[in-house]
């Protein structure tokens, strides 16, 4: 509890510096879920420790407190996870072909990195790279299930420290809850589900890799057992084997979109390694190699009669 209160005070100080309009007592009460008296104590602790704090007046002559820029420059640093999230957001801009946003965002990342002290950067950069490699995105619109943030945080921590985890997992097909000891390799974010990519530590399934639906993980325990990440495993390559996040043996795919939807289809990234061919009749051929037959079915339905499946033969039928 004491730790949480200290964290809230640091967070409040950073918030007061980042908001040039100042922070009111009501703002503090809303953000931290505290009473007015507690909000006053929090404000007083900040004002007493940062004498540079200024009072400004907002609407209806409401008092607001503001810490001038630069006051907290030696206190504000970024964590490995925060840095990795910035980099991952840049990858999303790149995947979605948002060129105008991508260049601006790259500049923001560089400014953030430039503001981090070199000794801190040397410590967090390797961890940020590990977290980057453990996050894979399969970006498609659609509803997604809610995931427990604490469970996600524990798994990220385990991946960062290469610690095995024990999970309680609900199998939606059998309706049963099982206990699994896993070596966690990373995450895949799909159209309807998000997944933990992992290997059973007991070797029961050999070297086979499994995807666990994150929303079906009920509990996570970090074990005091280390594991080694396979040298030949790449989350990006693993993700590219499938259309979506459901894995099966990859196969050759060839779709032809008619002239009515050609321009719309051209805007889609159906697969990172797709090939597009413009045909003389105005249609567009898309080719790639991946598994995920069921997810392909669901997606193709959205195009109706405007798409023809050439390969694979059984999917065409």
C-alpha positions in Angstrom: 0.0 0.0 0.0 2.8 2.4 0.9 4.4 1.6 -2.5 1.2 2.4 -4.3 0.9 5.8 -2.5 4.5 6.7 -3.5 3.8 5.7 -7.1 0.6 7.9 -7.1 2.6 10.9 -5.8 5.3 10.5 -8.5 2.5 10.1 -11.1 0.8 13.3 -9.8 4.1 15.3 -10.0 4.6 14.2 -13.6 1.0 15.0 -14.4 1.3 18.5 -12.9 4.3 19.2 -15.0 2.8 17.8 -18.2 -0.5 19.7 -17.9 0.2 23.5 -18.3 -3.4 24.4 -17.4 -2.7 22.9 -13.9 -4.4 20.2 -11.9 -7.3 20.9 -9.6 -8.3 19.0 -6.4 -11.3 17.6 -8.3 -8.9 16.3 -11.0 -6.9 14.5 -8.3 -10.0 13.0 -6.7 -11.2 11.7 -10.0 -7.9 10.2 -11.2 -6.9 8.5 -8.0 -10.3 7.7 -6.6 -9.7 9.6 -3.3 -11.6 11.9 -1.0 -11.1 15.6 -1.0 -9.1 15.5 2.2 -6.7 12.9 0.7 -6.5 15.0 -2.5 -5.5 18.0 -0.4 -2.8 16.0 1.4 -1.4 14.7 -1.9 -1.3 18.3 -3.3 0.4 19.6 -0.1 3.1 16.9 -0.3 3.9 17.9 -3.9 3.9 21.6 -3.1 6.2 21.1 -0.1 8.7 19.0 -2.0 8.6 21.0 -5.3 8.7 24.7 -4.2 8.6 25.8 -7.8 4.9 24.7 -8.0 2.7 27.5 -9.3 -1.0 28.3 -8.7 -3.1 29.2 -11.8 -6.8 29.9 -12.0 -9.1 28.1 -14.3 -12.8 28.3 -15.1 -15.0 29.7 -12.3 -11.8 30.9 -10.6 -10.9 27.3 -9.7 -7.4 26.9 -8.2 -5.1 24.6 -10.2 -1.5 23.7 -9.5 1.3 23.4 -12.1 4.9 22.4 -11.9 7.1 24.4 -14.4 8.8 22.5 -17.2 12.2 21.0 -16.4 11.6 20.7 -12.7 11.4 16.9 -12.9 13.9 16.3 -15.6 16.0 13.9 -13.5 13.0 12.1 -12.1 11.2 11.3 -15.4 12.7 8.3 -17.1 11.2 5.6 -19.4 10.9 1.9 -18.7 11.8 -0.9 -21.1 8.1 -1.7 -21.5 7.2 1.9 -22.3 10.0 2.1 -24.9 8.9 -1.2 -26.5 5.3 0.1 -26.7 6.5 3.2 -28.6 8.4 1.0 -31.0 5.5 -1.4 -31.5 3.1 1.5 -32.2 5.5 2.6 -34.9 5.4 -0.9 -36.4 1.6 -0.6 -36.5 1.8 2.6 -38.4 4.1 0.9 -40.8 1.9 -2.2 -41.3 -1.2 -0.1 -41.9 0.7 2.1 -44.4 0.0 5.3 -42.6 3.0 7.1 -44.1 2.1 10.6 -42.9 1.8 9.4 -39.3 4.8 7.1 -39.4 7.4 9.7 -40.1 6.0 12.0 -37.4 5.9 9.2 -34.9 9.5 8.2 -35.7 10.6 11.7 -34.8 8.7 11.4 -31.4 10.5 8.2 -30.6 13.9 9.7 -31.4 13.1 12.7 -29.1 12.1 10.4 -26.3 15.3 8.3 -26.7 17.3 11.5 -26.8 15.8 12.6 -23.5 16.8 9.3 -21.7 20.1 9.4 -19.9 22.7 7.3 -21.6 23.3 5.1 -18.5 19.6 4.4 -18.2 19.4 3.7 -21.9 22.1 1.1 -21.7 20.1 -0.7 -19.0 16.6 -0.6 -20.6 17.4 -1.0 -24.3 18.2 -4.7 -24.2 15.0 -5.4 -22.2 12.9 -3.3 -24.6 14.3 -5.4 -27.5 13.2 -8.6 -25.8 9.7 -7.3 -25.3 9.6 -6.1 -28.9 10.4 -9.6 -30.1 7.7 -11.1 -27.8 4.9 -9.0 -29.3 3.4 -10.0 -32.7 0.5 -8.2 -34.4 -2.0 -9.5 -36.8 -4.0 -6.4 -37.5 -7.6 -6.7 -38.6 -10.7 -4.9 -37.5 -13.3 -6.6 -35.3 -14.4 -7.2 -31.7 -11.8 -8.5 -29.3 -12.1 -10.2 -25.9 -11.0 -8.4 -22.8 -7.8 -9.6 -21.2 -6.8 -9.3 -17.5 -4.0 -6.7 -17.4 -2.4 -8.3 -14.4 -2.1 -11.7 -16.1 -0.6 -10.0 -19.2 1.9 -8.1 -17.0 3.0 -11.3 -15.2 3.5 -13.1 -18.5 5.5 -10.1 -19.9 7.6 -10.2 -16.8 8.2 -13.9 -17.1 9.3 -13.5 -20.8 11.7 -10.7 -19.9 13.3 -12.8 -17.1 13.0 -16.1 -19.0 11.0 -17.7 -16.2 8.6 -20.5 -16.7 5.0 -19.9 -15.8 2.2 -22.1 -14.5 -1.3 -21.2 -15.8 -4.8 -22.3 -15.1 -6.5 -22.5 -18.5 -10.1 -22.8 -19.6 -10.5 -25.0 -22.6 -13.6 -23.7 -24.4 -14.1 -27.0 -26.4 -14.0 -29.4 -23.4 -15.3 -26.9 -20.8 -12.6 -28.0 -18.4 -9.8 -26.1 -16.6 -6.3 -27.5 -16.9 -3.0 -26.6 -15.3 0.0 -26.1 -17.7 3.7 -25.3 -17.1 4.9 -23.3 -20.1 7.9 -21.6 -21.7 6.3 -18.4 -23.0 7.7 -17.1 -26.3 5.4 -14.1 -27.0 2.0 -12.8 -28.0 -0.1 -12.7 -31.1 -2.9 -10.3 -31.5 -5.6 -11.6 -33.9 -8.9 -10.6 -35.3 -11.2 -12.1 -32.6 -8.7 -13.5 -30.1 -5.3 -12.7 -28.7 -2.9 -15.5 -28.0 0.1 -16.5 -25.9 2.6 -18.5 -28.0 4.2 -21.0 -25.7 5.8 -24.5 -25.4 4.9 -27.1 -22.8 7.8 -27.3 -20.5 7.3 -31.0 -19.7 8.1 -32.0 -23.3 4.8 -34.0 -23.6 4.2 -32.4 -27.0 7.8 -32.5 -28.0 8.9 -29.3 -29.7 5.4 -28.4 -30.8 4.3 -24.8 -30.2 0.8 -24.0 -29.0 -1.4 -20.9 -29.0 -3.3 -20.2 -25.8 -6.2 -17.8 -25.9 -5.2 -15.0 -23.5 -8.8 -14.3 -22.3 -9.0 -18.0 -21.3 -6.0 -17.8 -19.0 -7.5 -17.6 -15.5 -4.4 -17.5 -13.3 -0.6 -17.1 -13.8 2.2 -18.1 -11.5 5.8 -17.2 -12.2 8.0 -20.2 -11.3 11.6 -20.1 -10.1 12.7 -22.1 -13.1 14.6 -20.7 -16.1 14.2 -21.7 -19.7 16.0 -20.8 -22.9 14.4 -19.2 -25.9 14.9 -21.4 -29.0 17.6 -19.8 -31.2 15.7 -20.6 -34.4 12.4 -19.3 -33.3 11.1 -16.0 -34.8 7.7 -14.7 -33.7 7.3 -12.7 -36.9 8.1 -15.8 -39.1 5.7 -17.9 -36.9 2.9 -15.3 -37.4 3.5 -15.2 -41.1 2.6 -18.9 -41.4 -1.0 -18.1 -40.8 -3.8 -15.9 -42.1 -4.9 -14.7 -38.6 -3.7 -16.4 -35.5 -5.0 -19.9 -35.9 -2.1 -22.1 -37.0 -2.1 -25.0 -39.4 0.2 -26.3 -42.2 0.6 -23.4 -44.7 -0.6 -23.8 -48.3 -0.6 -21.7 -51.5 -3.4 -19.1 -51.7 -4.6 -17.3 -54.8 -7.7 -15.0 -54.8 -9.0 -12.9 -57.7 -11.0 -9.8 -56.9 -13.2 -8.5 -59.8 -12.9 -5.0 -61.2 -15.7 -3.6 -59.0 -13.7 -4.1 -55.8 -10.1 -4.0 -57.2 -9.3 -0.6 -55.8 -10.6 -1.5 -52.4 -8.8 -4.8 -52.4 -5.5 -3.1 -53.4 -5.6 -1.2 -50.1 -5.6 -4.4 -48.0 -2.6 -6.2 -46.6 -3.9 -9.8 -46.6 -0.5 -11.2 -45.7 2.9 -9.6 -45.1 4.4 -11.5 -48.0 1.6 -11.2 -50.5 2.0 -10.6 -54.2 -0.5 -8.5 -56.2 -1.0 -8.8 -59.9 -3.2 -6.5 -62.0 -5.0 -8.5 -64.8 -6.0 -7.3 -68.2 -9.7 -7.6 -67.5 -9.4 -5.1 -64.6 -9.4 -7.8 -61.8 -6.7 -8.1 -59.2 -4.9 -11.4 -58.2 -3.5 -11.8 -54.7 -1.1 -14.6 -53.9 0.5 -15.7 -50.6 1.3 -18.8 -48.6 -0.3 -19.3 -45.1 -2.5 -21.5 -43.0 -5.7 -20.5 -41.3 -8.4 -21.9 -43.6 -11.4 -21.0 -41.2 -10.3 -17.4 -40.8 -9.9 -17.1 -44.6 -13.4 -18.4 -45.0 -14.8 -15.7 -42.6 -12.9 -13.0 -44.3 -13.9 -14.1 -47.9 -17.5 -13.9 -46.9 -17.2 -10.1 -46.5 -16.3 -9.8 -50.2 -19.3 -11.8 -51.4 -19.5 -12.6 -55.1 -16.7 -10.1 -55.9 -13.9 -12.6 -55.1 -13.0 -15.9 -56.7 -10.8 -18.5 -55.0 -8.3 -20.2 -57.3 -6.2 -21.9 -54.6 -6.6 -24.0 -52.6 -9.1 -26.2 -54.4 -11.0 -27.3 -51.3 -11.4 -23.7 -50.1 -12.8 -22.8 -53.5 -15.4 -25.5 -53.2 
